Amino acid sequence: MAEVVSPVPGAGRREPGEVGRARGPPVADPGAALSPQGEIIEGCRLPVLRRNQDNEDEWPLAEILSVKDISGRKLFYVHYIDFNKRLDEWVTHERLDLKKIQFPKKEAKTPTKNGLPGSRPGSPEREVKRKVEVVSPATPVPSETAPASVFPQNGSARRAVAAQPGRKRKSNCLGTDEDSQDSSDGIPSAPRMTGSLVSDRSHDDIVTRMKNIECIELGRHRLKPWYFSPYPQELTTLPVLYLCEFCLKYGRSLKCLQRHLTKCDLRHPPGNEIYRKGTISFFEIDGRKNKSYSQNLCLLAKCFLDHKTLYYDTDPFLFYVMTEYDSKGFHIVGYFSKEKESTEDYNVACILTLPPYQRRGYGKLLIEFSYELSKVEGKTGTPEKPLSDLGLLSYRSYWSQTILEILMGLKSESGERPQITINEISEITSIKKEDVISTLQYLNLINYYKGQYILTLSEDIVDGHERAMLKRLLRIDSKCLHFTPKDWSKRGKW
């Protein structure tokens, strides 16, 4: 559903700056390109002025999702096509390029249930066929039990296998420190319909496509939500929604919050503290025993997770909340949830790092903790699929660093190259075998040489890994974990 908000490099993940007058397409006269009724309507597409991450003006194509009138001035809620929904915003008329407006096309009339013809408007190019690209791996997929030789790291003995065309990777590809946001942008052909990451977007309506909360005050932080969250409708018109940072109960005013704080005796998340090192603690919360807190946590998380669909049925889930301690209490940093019983070996359903704590290594710490729990359970795990763009980035970075740590720690015996199997890597790290293989292929480490698989650690890979690990100051200490897994299959009810 997996984690306000620091800008992330890359197309579609950019935070807009202040938008001023543009040096781009001229803005047409307001009456130059209107609908037959004389107004810009929902479903129209046209270029809209925004500032990119380089503080330059650009005119990406956007779709108008809603129009509202405030004191005689019209505002338009736009979604930038091929950009993440978190960049959607209200814009004024001056930022619209009306010369290139595209009005919604009406679909061909089709029979309705009672046999009468009907029609409905659709946005231009609304029905877009998803292109499927099949990428052939550079080398055959290795067997999980066949040992692969690892070239040693000493400069003279290290061997570089010729790189394959089009597979060159930057040396800093392992230095990513993005925090996780588990939603789903890549939708599988048959999405899983249980748990908390249901990815079927066919039932989206105009309401859930628009941000409905302006601002959230949580403790000493004010957060600007990215996405729609189903808080009570009467709260969505407020300029600020106030949350108790310990029980996450919401109130409509600062006075309501202050009154609540005189009665709220919580100074940490409800549940068992199962990890503490320094100021970092993890609390395990049962979605059935602490239903109110779990539901409030899901409502908060939905503000920053596009495809999260679990809000109220929290009974089948456990929530692991990471906190930072000071004299006032344990302040929530992020969390992940997992199913009590998962037939697909999912060890994470949703994962989220709250905005004030992003890009500080907390995302990887959450991921590392989820795998530490899997190690105690004696299982291999994987996050619930599909992952969002940022979620995949964070997990791929964690998998890469963890696997390279294993490979670089191998020692040769009798002068021969060290050998290791996919199964052995999976058992040591608790990372599922499929994720190990995909990571090795992503790093372009697997080569087939003289009848055997060889993992080649180039200078760039080793140097990039060492730089990334120097930045990774936060790590989980397994000695500080006090966790006893439960066998939920033997319980009549969770």
N, C-alpha and C positions, 0 to 999 in steps of 0.2 A: 504494500500500500504506500515496508520499510521504512522520510524525514523532512530575524529570519534571513535575511536572505542575502547571501553574498553573491556577487555576480560571478558567473562561470564562463570562461572563454569558450567561444565556439558559436557557430551560427545557431540561431533559435534559442540560445540560452543567455541572451544579453539583457542587461538591465538598462532601460532607457534613462537618459539624463534629462536635464531640462530642455525642452524643445522650444526653439526660437524661430525666427523668420528663416525661411529656407532659401537656398540658392538652387532651386530645382524646378520642377514643373510649375508653371504659374497656376495660381488658384483661380478658377473660373468664377464668373458672376453667379451668385446664388441661384438665380433662376434659369441658368443655362442648360442644365441637364437634370430635370426632375421627372418624377413619375407622372403618368397621365393625370393623377389626382393633384399634382403640383407639389409633391413633397418627396424627400428621400425616405425610402422605406426599408424595413428590415429585410435582410437577404441580399441587399445591393453589395457589389464589390467595386472597390476603387482604390487608387494609391492614397496612402495616408502618411503624412510627415511624422518622422520620429528621429531621435538621435541614437546612433549606434554606440558601441563600446569605445570607439575611437573619437567620440564626441563630434562625429560628422553627421550631417543631415542625409537622410535617405528616404525613399518613397516606396516602401514595400506594399504589395497588394494586401488589402484587408477586407474582411466581411463585416458589415454592420449587423450586429445582433440585437440591438435595442436602441430606441430613441426616447429621450425624455426632455421635458420642457421645464426649466427652472427660471422663474421670474421673467418669462418671455424670451429666454435664451435657450436654444436647443443644444443638447449634448448627445453624442453618439458613442455607444459602446462598441468597440471594434476588436476583432480577432485578426491578428496578422497571419496570413496564410503561410504555412510551413514554418511558423515560429511556435515555441511552446506557449500554452495558454496562460502561463504565469505573466506574460507580457501584455495580456489584454488590458485595455484601459478605456476610460471615458475621454473623448476628445471634443474640441470645439469645431465649429464649422470652418474656421480659417485653415485647419490642417487637412482638409479634404481636397483632392484634385478632382473636381466634378467633370472635367473634360473627358476623363477616361472611365466614367461610371458604367458599370454593367448591372442591368436590372435582372431580377430573378426571372428565369424562364419557366413558363407553365408547362407541366408535363402533359403528355397525351392523355385524353380522357379514358378512364378505365371503369369497368363496371364495379359497382359497390355491392355490398352484401345482399341488398334487396333488388339487385339487377338494374338499378338506375345508374346512369353515367355520372362520373364525378371527376374532379380535377383538384390538384393541390399545387401551390407554387413551390418551386425548388430553386436553390441558389445556383448560379452558373457553375458548371463543372462539379456539382455536388457529388455525382456518382463517379468516383475516380477508382479505376481498377488498380489494386495494389500490385506493383511489380515484384516479382520474386526472383532474386538472383541466387544462383547456385554457385558457390565458390569452391573450387576443387582445392583440397589441401596440397601444400607444396610437396609433401611426401605421403606415402601410405600411412593410414592410422595404425599406430603400434598396438600390439597385443598388450593386454593389461598385465600379463604375467611374464612376458618376454623381457629379459634384462636389456637395458640400454646402457651403453658405455658413455661415461662422462669424461670429456677431455679435461685434464688438470689445468689449474689456473696459473702455474708458474710460467712466466713469460716465454721461456725457451720451448717449453713443452706444449704450450697452448696451440691449438691448431684451428685454423679458420677454414670452414668449408665454403666454397663459392656460393655467394648469395644468389637467390633466384630472382629473375627479373620481376620488378614490380613488388618486391617483398621487403624493400629497404625500410628500416624503422629508425626513428630518431633515438638518439642515445638517452634522451631524458624521458622516454615513454614510461619509465617506472617511477618518476618523481611526482606523480599525480597525488594530490591530497584533497580530493573532492569528498564531500560527505554524502551519505546515501539518501536517496529519495526513491522509495520503491513504489512506483506506479507502473503502468504498462503502456509503452508506446508501440512496441512490436507485438501485435496481437496474433497468437497462434491460431491455426485453422480450427482447432477444437478447444476453446478455452475451458479451464477447469471451473466448474460451477459451484464448488464448495469452498469454505474458508473465507478469506478476507480480501482476495485480489481478483474478484470476478471482473473480467475484462470486456464483457459484451457492451459495446458502446451504442448499440442500435436503439436503446431506449432513452438516450440523452434528449432532454428537451431544452428550450431556450433558458429556462430558469437555472438548471444545473450547469449550464455553460457559462454563467456569469458570476463573478465574485459578488458575494452578498454582504460581506463583513468589511467595513472600512478599516478598522484598526482594533487590535487586541492589546490590552494592558495586562501583563503577566509579571507580577513582582516589580522589579525595577526596570523591566524592559517593555518597550512598545513594539509590537510586531505588525507588519503589514501583510495580510494573507495573500496567497497566490490564487486560490481556487474557492469554489462554492463549498460551504459546509452547512448541513441542515440544522443550524441553531433555530430556536423558535422564531417565527417570522416577525414578531413584535420587536425583537432585538436587532433585526437587520437594518433598521432605519437609524440606529444610534450612531453618533460619530465615533464612539469608543465602546467596546465591550470589555467589561472588567472581569478578570478571572482570579480566583484565589490560587496562588501558586503552589499550595500544598494539597488541596483536595480537588482543585480544578473546577469547582462550582462557579457558574457564571452569574453575573448580576448586571443590572441595567445602569447603575450609576456608581460613582466613587463612594457616595454615602452608604449605599447598599453593601458595598464591599467592606467598608469600615465596620459596619454593624455586624457583618458575617464574621470578620476576623476576631471580634470580641468573644464569639462563641465557638470558633473552630479551634480545636486543641491539637490538630495535626501539625507537625513540623517536619514530616517526611512522608513519602508515599506509604499508603497502608500495605501490609504484607511483611514478608520476611527479608531482612537484610542478609544477603548471601555472599557479599563481597565488600571489602573495604581495604583500600590502600591509600594512605595520605588523605586527601580530601575527596577522593572518588569512591562512591558506594553504588552498589546495584541492589535493587529490591525486586523480589519475585512476587507478583500479584496475580492471584487467581481470579479469572474473569467471572466466575460464579459467586465466590465469596465476597468480592469487592466490586459488585456490578456497577454501582453509581460512579465510582472513580474510573473504572474501565471505560464506561460509556462517555464520560466527560473527556477522557484522554483521546478517545477515537474522534470525538467532535473537533477537538483542537488539532489533531493530526490531519484531519480531512482538509483543513485550511491550506495545507502545504503538500498534500498528496492527491494528485488528480484522480486516480482510478480506485481509490480506497472506497469500498462499499459497505464495510462492516461498521455499524454504529451501535446497535442495541443488543444483538445476539452475541454476547461476549462469553457465554458459559464455556464453549469448547476451547478457549484460548488462555494462555499464560502471557503475562506482560512483564518484561524485564526493563525497569526504569533506572537509568543512570542519573546520579545526582552529584552535585558538588556542594561540599559542606562549608558553612561559615558560622559565625556566632548566632545568626538568626534562624538557621535550620538547614535542611537538605534541599537544595534548589534543583529542579528538574533540568537536565541538559539534553536528554534524548531518550529514546526507548526502542525496543523491538518487541514484537509479539510472535508467538509460535503456537501452533496447534498442539493440544495435549496428546493427540494421536494423529500421526500423519502417515498415510500409506505411501506417499511419494518421497519420504525421507526429507521433507522440508524442515529445516531448523530455524527458519525465519519466515514469517508471513509478511509483516510490515516493519520497516525500520526508518527512523527519523531522527535527525539532529536538529534541534531548534536553532533559529537564526543567529542569536548572539554567540553561539558556540561553534558555528561552522568554520571550516578551513583552519581548524586548530588541532586536527588529529582525532577528534572524538568519534567521527564516523567509523574510522578503522578500528577504534577501540571497541565500539559496539559489535562490529563484525567479528573481531578477534574473540570477544566474550562469548558470542554465539557458538563458535567452534570449540571453545574451552568446555562449554556445557556438553557438546557432542562427544568430546573426548571422555568426559566423566560417564556419559551414558553408554560409551562403547559403540558408537555409531558413526557413520559418515553422514554429512548433511549438506544441504544446498539451499539457497534462498528460493522462495516461491517464484515461479516464472509466470509471465515474462517480467524482466526488470526494466525499469525506466532507463533513459539515457544516462542520467547521473548515477543511478544505482549500479548499472553495468560497469561504469567507469570506476567506481569505488571498489566493487568486488574484484574486478580484473586487476586493479592495482594491488589489492590485498593478496589475491591468489599468486600473482607474479612474485611479490616480495617473499611470501611464505615458501613457495616452491624453490626459488633461487637460494634462499637460506639453507634449505636441505641440500641442494646440489653443491653449493660452494663449501659445505661442511663435510662432504665426503672425502675420505682419505684413501689413497691408493695402497694396495697391499702387494708385496713382492715386485714392485716396479710396474705392475699392470694398472691400466686405467680402472678407476672405480666403476662399479655397475650397480644399477638400481632399477626396480620395476615400477610400473604405474601403480600397482596394488600397494607396494611398500610406501610410496609417497602418500597415497590416499590414507593408509593406516596411520602413518606418523602424524599427518596434519588434520585428519578427519574431513578433508575436502573430498567430495564425491569424485569418483573416477572420471566421469564425463567432464567435470570442470577442470581436472588436472590436465586431461588431454587437450581441451580447447585452449587452455592457457599456454601450454607448450607450443601449440600451433600458432597462437597469436604472437608469441615471442619469437617465432621462427627458429626454435631451438632443435627441432627434430629433423635429423637427416638420415638417409638410408645409405650406408657406405659398406661395400664389400660384404653384403649379406647380413648386416646387423644394423640396428637403430643406434644412432649416436647423437647425444645431446652436446651441442657445441656451444660453449660459453665464450663469446667474443669479448674483446676488450671493451667495446661500447656497452654491452649488456652488464658486465661486471662493474664498470665505473658508474653507470647509471644506477645500479642497485645500491652500491656503496653510498652514493650521494643521497639517495632516497632514505636509506636507513639512518643516516646521520640526522635527518630532519624528523624522524619518527621517534619522538621522545616518550610518548605515552604508550605503555605496553601493559598487558594483563600479567599479573603475577599469580600463577596457579596455586601457590602456597597460601594466598589470601582468600581463595575460593572455598566456601563452606556450603556445599550443595549435595543433596542426596536425591537422585532422580526417583520419581514415583512411577509405578506401573499402572497407568491409567486404564489399561484394558481389563484389569481385575476389579475395577470399581463399577458398581451398578450405575451410578450417576456421578458426573464430574463434580 
